[in-house]
């Protein structure tokens, strides 16, 4: 029989082997349970079976699930109310698409800490913590409690070294929820666009502009400046200089007006959220472009800002602050590239990137003014 097979023409032999190869691939691709994954903080976590009742200990991680799963709400046993409280507009967009979300039990009791009493009643089979939670004493207590009740805990990280961690964490979630093809598609999408920015900047080593990025600007103070971590990474990504570099901790901190004026930044970027909850500057999901631009103009209409080169030269921009908590941050990276190095990125369009994410990946489309610029 083997001799007969080898006597056949090569094309026929290949066709005969194809179903066998595909079957072998399918067998290899079949998820193996229990599954062990390495989470964002290096913990080895064994998950007994495919999760069907998940606790989201930060509601913002619903966005990550929505990029790899067509009905992320169907996975939830309970979730935190932080996204609902901080950005009700994006919460409402999810409720519009998935009404069941309004009935998913909250597990944080209306405060920053998880409610163990609420968790105990939900019979979850997996908990997903954000890295910023896992690093706190309360987060460590939550991990210990959940694991003592037989609930495995996976930590994800979309805000610390986010350029490196975002694709890896998406792939991990894809593996856990048997959505590897979708997760790999998004991870490659992210990496391809990030590589375009890095490659062009590497070919043009001249230094970019000096930048001040202020979080939640207020009338009565100046200024909580982003450091080199989180969204601050996007400044150095473009080859530009963050004026807080070497002066503030990695996450950022307060810079007084005198220090800002002395640095005289070439570009000013403000970050905030919708509706003026934390700042008079309103931007993000559900916000009209006109509102974002108008409130950004009001933000820089104060003495310390009107004195700096960025405002004089019309290089004033704004961004949704919560890009620092979700995998959509590649859109923010492209906005920074266009703002800070327009000569290098005339063909980059963050709006087109977000539209492609909505079309290819998002279970719920992301709509609103997520970034803006003042007209020169």
C-alpha positions as CSV (number, residue, x, y, z in Angstrom):
1,X,0.0,0.0,0.0
2,X,2.8,2.4,0.9
3,X,4.6,1.6,-2.4
4,X,1.4,2.3,-4.3
5,X,0.9,5.7,-2.5
6,X,4.5,6.8,-3.5
7,X,3.9,5.8,-7.1
8,X,1.0,8.4,-7.4
9,X,1.7,11.8,-8.9
10,X,3.0,14.4,-6.4
11,X,-0.2,16.6,-6.7
12,X,-2.5,13.6,-5.8
13,X,-0.3,12.6,-2.9
14,X,-0.4,16.2,-1.5
15,X,-4.2,16.3,-1.9
16,X,-4.6,13.0,-0.1
17,X,-2.4,14.2,2.8
18,X,-4.2,17.5,3.2
19,X,-7.2,16.2,5.3
20,X,-4.7,14.3,7.5
21,X,-2.7,17.5,8.1
22,X,-5.7,19.5,8.8
23,X,-7.0,16.9,11.3
24,X,-3.6,16.9,13.0
25,X,-3.6,20.7,13.3
26,X,-7.2,20.6,14.7
27,X,-6.0,18.1,17.3
28,X,-3.1,20.3,18.3
29,X,-5.2,23.4,18.4
30,X,-7.8,21.9,20.7
31,X,-7.5,23.6,24.1
32,X,-6.3,21.4,26.9
33,X,-8.0,21.6,30.3
34,X,-6.9,22.1,33.0
35,X,-4.9,25.0,31.5
36,X,-1.9,26.8,33.1
37,X,-1.1,30.4,32.1
38,X,1.5,32.9,33.3
39,X,-0.3,36.1,34.2
40,X,0.8,39.7,33.9
41,X,2.7,39.6,37.2
42,X,4.4,36.3,36.6
43,X,2.1,34.0,38.6
44,X,1.5,30.5,37.3
45,X,-2.3,30.0,37.4
46,X,-4.1,26.7,36.8
47,X,-7.6,27.0,35.4
48,X,-9.6,23.8,35.7
49,X,-12.0,24.3,32.8
50,X,-13.2,26.9,30.3
51,X,-14.4,29.8,32.3
52,X,-18.2,30.5,32.1
53,X,-18.8,32.6,35.2
54,X,-16.1,35.4,35.5
55,X,-15.5,38.1,38.1
56,X,-14.1,41.2,36.5
57,X,-12.5,43.1,39.3
58,X,-12.0,46.1,37.1
59,X,-15.0,46.9,34.9
60,X,-12.6,48.5,32.3
61,X,-11.4,45.0,31.4
62,X,-14.8,44.4,29.8
63,X,-13.3,46.4,26.9
64,X,-10.5,43.9,26.5
65,X,-13.0,41.0,26.5
66,X,-15.1,42.8,23.9
67,X,-12.3,42.9,21.5
68,X,-12.0,39.1,21.4
69,X,-15.5,37.8,22.3
70,X,-18.7,38.6,20.5
71,X,-20.8,38.6,23.7
72,X,-18.4,39.4,26.6
73,X,-21.3,40.0,29.0
74,X,-22.3,36.4,28.7
75,X,-19.1,35.5,30.5
76,X,-19.8,37.6,33.6
77,X,-20.9,36.4,37.0
78,X,-20.1,39.7,38.6
79,X,-18.1,42.9,38.0
80,X,-16.7,46.1,39.4
81,X,-18.5,49.3,38.9
82,X,-15.4,51.5,38.2
83,X,-16.1,51.8,34.5
84,X,-19.8,52.5,35.1
85,X,-18.9,55.2,37.7
86,X,-16.0,56.8,35.9
87,X,-17.3,56.6,32.3
88,X,-21.0,56.1,32.3
89,X,-21.2,56.8,28.6
90,X,-19.2,53.8,27.6
91,X,-21.2,51.7,30.1
92,X,-24.4,52.8,28.5
93,X,-23.1,51.8,25.1
94,X,-22.5,48.3,26.4
95,X,-25.9,48.1,28.0
96,X,-27.5,49.2,24.8
97,X,-25.9,46.3,23.0
98,X,-26.1,43.8,25.9
99,X,-29.0,44.8,28.2
100,X,-28.1,41.9,30.6
101,X,-25.1,44.0,31.8
102,X,-27.4,46.2,33.8
103,X,-28.3,43.1,35.9
104,X,-24.8,41.8,36.4
105,X,-24.1,41.9,40.2
106,X,-21.5,44.5,41.4
107,X,-18.7,43.0,43.5
108,X,-17.2,46.2,44.9
109,X,-19.9,47.4,47.2
110,X,-19.8,50.9,45.7
111,X,-16.2,51.5,46.8
112,X,-12.7,50.7,45.7
113,X,-12.4,47.4,47.6
114,X,-14.1,44.1,46.6
115,X,-17.0,42.8,48.6
116,X,-16.1,39.3,49.7
117,X,-19.7,38.8,50.8
118,X,-21.0,39.5,47.3
119,X,-18.3,37.3,45.7
120,X,-19.2,34.4,47.9
121,X,-22.7,34.2,46.5
122,X,-21.8,34.3,42.8
123,X,-20.2,30.8,42.2
124,X,-17.6,32.1,39.9
125,X,-15.0,29.9,38.1
126,X,-12.4,32.7,37.4
127,X,-11.5,36.2,38.6
128,X,-9.6,38.7,36.5
129,X,-7.8,41.4,38.4
130,X,-6.1,44.5,37.0
131,X,-2.4,44.8,37.8
132,X,-2.9,48.1,39.7
133,X,-5.3,46.2,42.0
134,X,-3.0,43.2,42.5
135,X,-0.2,45.5,43.7
136,X,-2.3,46.8,46.7
137,X,-2.8,45.2,50.1
138,X,-6.5,45.0,49.4
139,X,-5.8,43.2,46.1
140,X,-3.5,40.7,47.7
141,X,-6.2,40.0,50.2
142,X,-8.7,39.5,47.4
143,X,-6.4,37.0,45.6
144,X,-5.9,35.0,48.8
145,X,-9.6,35.0,49.5
146,X,-10.7,34.0,46.0
147,X,-8.1,31.2,45.7
148,X,-9.1,29.9,49.2
149,X,-12.6,29.5,47.8
150,X,-11.4,27.6,44.7
151,X,-11.6,30.5,42.3
152,X,-8.4,31.0,40.2
153,X,-7.2,34.5,39.8
154,X,-5.5,35.9,36.6
155,X,-3.9,39.4,36.7
156,X,-4.0,41.4,33.4
157,X,-2.0,44.6,32.7
158,X,-3.0,47.2,30.2
159,X,-1.5,50.3,31.8
160,X,2.1,49.5,32.9
161,X,4.6,49.2,30.0
162,X,1.5,49.0,27.9
163,X,3.3,49.0,24.6
164,X,4.9,45.7,25.5
165,X,2.2,44.2,27.6
166,X,-1.0,44.9,25.6
167,X,-0.5,42.2,22.9
168,X,0.7,39.6,25.4
169,X,-2.3,40.1,27.7
170,X,-4.7,40.0,24.8
171,X,-3.2,36.7,23.7
172,X,-3.5,35.4,27.3
173,X,-7.2,36.2,27.4
174,X,-7.7,34.6,24.0
175,X,-6.1,31.4,25.2
176,X,-8.2,31.3,28.4
177,X,-11.5,32.0,26.7
178,X,-10.8,29.8,23.6
179,X,-10.7,32.9,21.3
180,X,-7.1,32.6,20.2
181,X,-7.7,33.4,16.5
182,X,-9.5,36.7,17.3
183,X,-6.9,37.6,20.0
184,X,-4.0,36.9,17.7
185,X,-5.6,39.0,15.0
186,X,-5.9,42.0,17.4
187,X,-2.4,41.5,18.8
188,X,-0.8,41.5,15.3
189,X,-2.9,44.5,14.4
190,X,-1.5,46.3,17.4
191,X,2.1,45.2,16.8
192,X,2.1,46.1,13.1
193,X,0.9,49.7,13.8
194,X,3.3,50.0,16.7
195,X,6.2,48.8,14.5
196,X,5.4,51.4,11.9
197,X,5.9,54.2,14.5
198,X,9.1,52.7,15.9
199,X,10.6,52.1,12.6
200,X,10.1,55.6,11.2
201,X,11.3,57.2,14.4
202,X,14.4,55.0,14.4
203,X,15.2,56.2,10.8
204,X,14.9,59.9,11.9
205,X,16.9,60.2,15.1
206,X,16.5,64.0,15.4
207,X,14.8,64.8,18.7
208,X,11.1,65.7,18.7
209,X,9.5,68.5,20.6
210,X,9.3,69.1,24.4
211,X,5.9,68.0,25.7
212,X,3.8,68.6,28.8
213,X,1.0,66.1,29.3
214,X,-1.4,67.1,32.0
215,X,-4.0,64.8,33.5
216,X,-7.4,66.2,34.4
217,X,-6.5,69.9,34.2
218,X,-8.2,72.2,36.7
219,X,-8.7,76.0,37.0
220,X,-7.2,76.2,40.5
221,X,-3.9,74.3,40.1
222,X,-1.0,73.5,37.8
223,X,-0.3,70.8,36.9
224,X,-0.5,67.0,37.4
225,X,2.0,66.0,34.8
226,X,2.3,62.5,33.4
227,X,5.6,60.8,34.0
228,X,7.4,58.5,31.6
229,X,5.1,55.6,32.4
230,X,1.6,54.8,31.2
231,X,0.5,57.2,28.5
232,X,3.8,59.0,29.0
233,X,5.4,56.1,27.1
234,X,3.9,57.5,23.9
235,X,6.0,60.7,24.2
236,X,9.3,58.8,24.2
237,X,7.9,56.4,21.5
238,X,7.9,59.4,19.1
239,X,11.4,60.4,20.0
240,X,10.1,63.5,21.9
241,X,11.0,64.7,25.4
242,X,8.6,64.7,28.3
243,X,9.4,67.7,30.5
244,X,8.7,65.7,33.6
245,X,11.4,63.2,32.7
246,X,13.9,63.1,35.6
247,X,11.8,65.4,37.7
248,X,8.8,63.2,38.7
249,X,8.2,59.6,39.5
250,X,7.4,57.2,36.6
251,X,3.6,57.6,37.0
252,X,3.8,61.4,37.3
253,X,3.1,64.1,39.8
254,X,2.6,67.8,40.4
255,X,4.7,70.3,38.5
256,X,4.3,73.9,39.6
257,X,3.6,76.8,37.2
258,X,7.1,78.2,37.5
259,X,8.6,74.8,36.4
260,X,6.2,74.6,33.5
261,X,7.0,78.1,32.3
262,X,10.7,77.5,32.7
263,X,10.6,74.4,30.5
264,X,8.3,76.2,28.0
265,X,7.0,73.1,26.3
266,X,6.5,73.0,22.5
267,X,3.4,70.8,22.8
268,X,0.7,70.6,25.4
269,X,-1.6,67.5,25.8
270,X,-4.4,67.4,28.3
271,X,-6.2,64.1,29.3
272,X,-9.6,63.8,30.8
273,X,-12.9,62.0,30.7
274,X,-16.5,62.7,29.6
275,X,-18.8,65.2,31.1
276,X,-16.4,67.2,33.3
277,X,-16.6,64.8,36.2
278,X,-12.9,65.3,37.1
279,X,-12.0,68.3,35.0
280,X,-13.7,71.0,33.0
281,X,-12.2,69.4,29.9
282,X,-14.7,66.9,28.5
283,X,-13.5,64.2,26.1
284,X,-14.1,60.5,25.4
285,X,-17.0,58.1,24.7
286,X,-20.2,59.9,23.9
287,X,-18.7,63.3,23.7
288,X,-19.3,65.5,20.6
289,X,-16.2,66.8,18.8
290,X,-17.4,70.4,19.3
291,X,-17.7,69.9,23.1
292,X,-14.2,68.4,23.3
293,X,-12.6,71.2,21.3
294,X,-14.5,74.0,23.2
295,X,-13.6,72.7,26.7
296,X,-10.0,72.1,25.6
297,X,-9.8,75.8,24.6
298,X,-11.1,76.8,28.0
299,X,-8.5,74.6,29.7
300,X,-5.6,76.6,28.2
301,X,-7.2,80.0,28.7
302,X,-5.3,80.7,31.9
303,X,-2.0,82.6,32.5
304,X,0.4,79.7,32.9
305,X,-0.8,78.1,29.7
306,X,-1.1,81.3,27.6
307,X,2.6,82.0,28.4
308,X,4.0,78.8,26.8
309,X,5.2,78.1,23.3
310,X,2.7,75.2,22.8
311,X,-0.3,77.6,23.1
312,X,1.4,80.4,21.1
313,X,2.1,78.0,18.2
314,X,-1.2,76.2,18.3
315,X,0.1,72.8,19.3
316,X,-2.6,72.0,21.9
317,X,-4.2,68.6,22.0
318,X,-6.5,66.5,24.2
319,X,-7.0,62.8,24.8
320,X,-9.3,60.5,26.7
321,X,-7.4,59.6,29.9
322,X,-8.7,56.0,30.1
323,X,-6.7,54.9,27.1
324,X,-4.3,54.1,29.9
325,X,-6.5,51.2,31.0
326,X,-7.7,49.5,27.9
327,X,-6.1,47.8,24.8
328,X,-7.3,50.6,22.4
329,X,-4.2,52.5,23.4
330,X,-2.7,51.8,20.0
331,X,-5.1,54.5,18.7
332,X,-3.6,56.9,21.3
333,X,-0.1,56.0,20.1
334,X,-1.0,57.0,16.6
335,X,-2.5,60.3,17.8
336,X,0.8,61.1,19.6
337,X,2.8,60.3,16.5
338,X,0.7,62.6,14.3
339,X,0.8,65.4,16.9
340,X,4.4,65.3,17.8
341,X,6.1,64.2,14.6
342,X,3.7,65.2,11.8
343,X,6.5,65.3,9.3
344,X,7.1,61.6,9.8
345,X,3.5,60.4,9.9
346,X,1.5,62.2,7.2
347,X,-0.3,59.0,6.2
348,X,-1.2,57.9,9.8
349,X,-4.9,58.3,10.6
350,X,-6.0,57.3,14.2
351,X,-9.7,57.7,13.1
352,X,-9.2,55.0,10.4
353,X,-7.5,52.8,12.9
354,X,-10.4,53.1,15.4
355,X,-12.8,52.4,12.5
356,X,-11.0,49.3,11.6
357,X,-11.0,48.1,15.2
358,X,-14.8,48.7,15.3
359,X,-15.3,46.8,12.1
360,X,-12.9,43.8,12.8
361,X,-12.8,43.3,16.5
362,X,-15.2,45.4,18.7
363,X,-18.4,43.7,20.0
364,X,-19.5,47.2,20.9
365,X,-18.4,50.1,18.6
366,X,-16.3,52.9,20.2
367,X,-18.0,56.2,19.4
368,X,-17.3,59.8,20.5
369,X,-14.4,62.3,20.5
370,X,-11.5,60.3,22.0
371,X,-8.9,62.9,21.0
372,X,-9.0,66.5,19.7
373,X,-6.8,69.4,18.7
374,X,-7.3,73.2,18.8
375,X,-7.4,74.7,15.3
376,X,-4.4,76.8,14.7
